[in-house]
Amino acid sequence: MASVLVIEDDPVIRSSLLEALTAFGHVVRSAADGFGGLREVTQVRFDAVVLDLGLPDLDGRDALRMIRGISQVPVLVATARDDESEIIRLLDSGADDYLVKPFSGGQLQARLSAVLRRTQGPEPYRTPRAARPVGRLGPVRGESAARAPGGYAAPLRVGELDIDRQARTAALAGRELDLTRREFDLLAYLCERAGAVVSKQELLTEVWREPYVDDQTVHVHLSALRRKLGERAARPRYLHTVRGVGFKLVAPR
């Protein structure tokens, strides 16, 4: 079962999509326009988005780019446009897959399942809740690249910040942090390089794996991380900006 957002302006088609997805056991929310869908994405953590291109307020490609600016949620585009060059542009813009209208509920479920398998892998899309305090046995700074027995990534510890890359959980002073997938990846990457300055370009290349993404994306995610760590850019504790160079994560003194 997945949490799915449907962004579709046609009330008949939207109702049909909701009915089909619900019948397959998914938890479904919907929006009738692009900005409504963006608002949902910022407020709710979805496992996937089904996005119509013919929206009343935004071109579907613009909506897709905006979603990609704030989230890495898998997006399945539903379109009446079957031109190959158009589909290639959609995939290059960040769509994970597409369906050409009209399509059946079975086709939608099959494509959605395939997208979720590719994007989630063995771990759920949401950051799992820890059943125990995270990182209790984590290495001290300088041991961040260590591997635990069995070859998996060992937990990390920087000050009171604990990262368990295997379980994809993070905690500060024993309190679990509610992070999005991208926020966790960003925090884990900086923790692995604690004390070192990391450039925006490196973060875009290694964390986003998309070096040509608008670098404002990094600032947006870092601001969210600072808020969740209980600090501000003007008075940083863990996340520091090195003006003109990049960012570094250090243990508070």
N, C-alpha and C positions, 0 to 999 in steps of 0.2 A: 504493500500500500504506500502511495506517495502523496505528498501535498502538492497540488497542481493549481496554478493560476491560469485562467483562460482570459485572454484579452481579445474581445470580438464585439463589434458594434451591432451586428445584425441580431435582433432578439431571438429569431427563430433558430438560427444556426447556433447561437450561444446556448440556448436551452437544450438543443440536441447534443452539443459537446458536453455540457454538464451532466446530462442524463447518461451518456455513454461512459464517461469517465467514472461517474459514481457507480454505475453497474459493474465496473471492473474493480471496485473497492477503493478507489482513490478519494481523498478528501479534497474538495474542489472549491475554489473561490473564483469570482469573475469580475471583470471590469469592462465597461462599454466603450472606453476610449483610451488613447495612449497615456495621457497624464494620470488618469485614474489607475491604470496598470502600473505606472512608475511609482505612484504613491503606495500601492500595495506591496511592491517589491522592497521599498524602503522600510516598511513596517512589519512585514511578515517574512519569515525564512521559508521559501518554497523549495521543493525538490526539483520542480520543472515549471516552465512557462510555455503555454501554447499561444502563439502570437499571430493574429491576423494582420495582413499588410494594409488592407483598405480601411484605415481608421479615419474618423471624421475630423480629428484635430491634429494628427501627426501622420506623416508618411511612415509606413511600417519600418523602413530602413532606419529612419531617424529614431524611432522608438527603440529599435534593437540596439543602436549605438548608445543611447542613453542608458538602457538597462546594463549594457556591458561596462559603462562608466562607473556603475555603483555595485555591480554584482557579477559573479561568475555562475549564477544559476543556469542550468541547461535550458536552452530555448529551442523549441520546435516550431518552425514557421509554417503556418497554414496559408497557402496562397493560391489564387486563381491564375497566377502568372507561371507559365511553363517554359518560358524562354531560357535556354541553357545559360546564356551570359548573365541574365538576371539572377538565376539561382546561384551561380558562382559568386556574384557580388554579395549575395546574402550570406553565403558561407564564409566569405572573406571578411564580412562585417561582424562575424561572431555567432551566427546561427550554428547550432549543433546538428540540425537535420531539418528536413522540410517535407511537407505533404502538399500535393496539388489537388485543389478542390475540383469535383466532389470526391470525398473519400468515405469509407465506412468506419464504424466504431472499432471494428477489428483491426483495420489498418492503422488507425490512430494508436490503439493500445500496443500494437507490435512495434511501431516506430518509437513510441514513448519508452517502452521497456528496453529497447536497444540503446537509446540515448542514456538512460539511467545506468545501464550496465557499463557503458563506456566511461561515463563521467564519475560514477561512484566507486567503481572497482569493488574490492572486498569490504570497504568501509562504508557506512551510511553517509548520506550527504551532510546531515547535521553532525556537529561536533558531539560525540557521545558524552553522556554524563559519567563522571568518575564515581566508582563505588568506594573509593578510598582516597585519602589525601594524595595529591599528585606530586610526583617527583621526590618522594621522601628519600630515595636512594640515588638521586641524581648526582652527576659529577659537579665538582666546583668549576669555576671559570677557568678556561684553559684546557678543559677536557671535553669541550662541547662536541667534537667530532667523533667521540668514542662510540663504539658499538658494543652492545650488550651481548652476552653469550647467545649463540644462535644466529647472530648476524644482523639482528634488527637494531634500529637506532636507539641508543641509550637515552634515558631522560636527561634533561638539562636543568641546571639551576644557576640563576644569577641573582644574588641577594636573596630576597624572599619570593622571587618569581620562579615557578617550576613549570617546565614544559615536558609533557610526555608525548613524543612524536609518534610512538606506536599506537597509543590510544587516542591521539589527537585531542588532548586536553591541556588546559593551562590554568594555573592557580596562582594567586598572589596572597601571601601570608595565610595559606590554607584555604582561601576562598576561591572557588572555581569562577573563572571568567567566562562570560557568555560571548564567544567570538564567532564571527562568520568564518566560512572556510578560508577566504582570502586574508582576513585579519590574522587567523591562526598561522597561515603560511608565512606571512610577513613577520610576525613576532618570532616564530621559530627560526627563520633565516637570520634575523638580527641576533638572536640569542646564541646561535651557532658561532657567530663572529663577534661575540661580546668584547667590547673595548676597541674594536677596529672601526674605522670610518668606512661606511658603505655608500656609494654614490646612487643617485636616483636611477641612472642608466643601468647600473648593476641590478638594482631591485626590479626594474622593468624587465630586464632580460632573464634573470634567474627566478624571480617569484611569479611575475605575470607571464614570463616567456613570450612577451610581445614587446620588443624594444621600441616600437613606434607608437605605442599608446600614449595619449596625452599625459605628460608627467604630473599634471594636477591631480591625477588619480592617486599617486603616491601620497600627496599631501592630505587628501581626503581620508585615506585609510589610516595614515599616521595620526591624524586628529582624532579619529574614532578610537584608535588604540590608546592614545593619551587619556581620553575621557574614561575609558574602561579601567585604566591603571590608576585613575584618581589624580591625574596631574595635568598641568597646563604647559603650553610651549614656553610661556614667560617664566615658569618655575618648574623646570623638568627635574625628575628624579631618575627615571630609567632611560627615557627616550630623549636624546639630545640632538639638536641641529647644529652641524658644523657649517657655518655660513659659507656659501660658495663652493662647498666640497660635497656634503652629503649628510648622513645621519649615523649615529652610533648608539648602541645600548650598553649601559654600564650599571653596575650595582651602586646604589646610593651610598654616599659616604656617611 
